[in-house]
Amino acid sequence: MNILDYYKDSGEPIKCLHCESENIKNKVRSVDCGYISESEVNCGDCNKIIGYWGYGFYDPEFMMDAIKNAPLTNNQGDEYEMRLMQKPNTF
């Protein structure tokens, strides 16, 4: 498994980690002054939460959890986690 198959560098989900579906749905969770400020990202097929967007950025915690829990090979998770930590303010 390569985490980049599931998440963009920004943390935006590409497909579901649980069922591999690319049917991504957003549920608005907060609106400020008429603009969406927070939304939950769900799989449209299995309905699991696979991301969260708020105030212009995706929550990196979902991607970091995926890296920690995924059966990755060749240190892909460690290398990608290091890359994420070296990019200040990307989320």
Steps between C-alpha positions, in 0.01 A plus 500: 500500500625845410340779703516728195242272335255609769596859591644797313793688658247754627320229699201491264364144474515342154332172590385309805759310703236253614325396179712662224200696370558831323145609587591788732229708672529819705266581788492866597561536874536876538409814305638843592365817339344294221819307415576136576767502769511131595397177330533132576626279216330161481509198275177495301491120505602386851425840665822503706659836581821525295585867541405837640535841337490822696584861424681422176704198609458125540563354844828306470405270788296275268793451265745454788275231654482326164880500478536360852238227452576397142699191409762696307818352358847641441455768769247692286315619809814623678628679191166667431449599863844661501410691183180626659679617812754693292228702322395778738147635476386280209179396676 
